[in-house]
């Protein structure tokens, strides 16, 4: 009977441990997903910013002889 009690306690401890590990893994997964989303958004913003800067530079041609080159 004493052995049965120890086995029950061990099973209970294992279940607690599994639940704790599962919670920690969920927190890690959520943080990783958040970082991936932030990096993805940052990449999109940098691309749009660069494209916008290039567009503005192409529209601001200072010399008429460079206009064809600027707008190409």
Secondary structure as GFF3:
##gff-version 3
##sequence-region A 1 72
A	DSSP	alpha_helix	2	59	.	.	.	ID=ss1
A	DSSP	three_ten_helix	64	66	.	.	.	ID=ss2
A	DSSP	alpha_helix	67	70	.	.	.	ID=ss3
###
